[in-house]
């Protein structure tokens, strides 16, 4: 596993809240496998955008690229990823078998706290990225990544 | 294939521009398979969010849910999905074999036009969704979906 891949793994799972907004789904009730596929996809997209920021920080800084990527992560952090961790999705296969730990479905207070931290740091990164100060982005990007790791450590099985 | 699944297929591929922002990737050069996996993931996330809007329109309208979903689609439409269609990604396997048609890599003017339409209609839906008028959202959602179909028809193989 090269550096880039490790980085993407580290960024590809984030905290999520368990409070499902069930109203909008009442007509369709997506199957657990669909929910798992969607959340695996969402974390891939977060990983892609984290990679864009890292590439800019490691190479030639591109303000527009970083701003777009940070904004994308922030929107995903706030869109309601927690709804994709509905009851019954503790096991199952989306693109691949889920790597979620059962504890995510019981330790709701802790998961909510981690999820809020993720949103907070993602929003702050999106704000800072608009200004285009690479050093400030780098520092905030580190804070964001620590919120990713915080959730991975407790609620994701390594694969 | 049920209605929901058909809908998600219809929403899961959208127009993309071919102008790659190569600067930020110069240090890492993601492999074609990674780019394909990211774009397949991005369209899944778009499909998820399209499904949220449709579920709200078909069931009990949830303004907050629709606004979040429309905003997520708009951000993805503007983040630079075209960079995931870099040269060399006309064939290959991400989560699955790509369904892109070779024409997407040559008909750049047409693809750029479809991509711009997608962004325009997605931005407009996000704007309208803030106001919470379900009828207006429904009409604009139809316009957005037609931009999806416009690109699918020409540049995606059915599978």
Interface residues (C-beta under 8 A of the other chain):
Chain A: X4 X21 X23 X24 X25 X26 X27 X28 X30 X37 X38 X40 X41 X42 X44 X45 X47 X48 X49 X51 X52 X54 X55 X56 X58 X59 X60 X62 X64 X65 X66 X68 X69 X71 X72 X75 X76 X78 X79 X80 X84 X95
Chain B: X4 X21 X23 X24 X25 X26 X27 X28 X30 X37 X38 X40 X41 X42 X44 X45 X47 X48 X49 X51 X52 X54 X55 X56 X58 X59 X60 X62 X64 X65 X66 X68 X69 X71 X72 X75 X76 X78 X79 X80 X84 X95
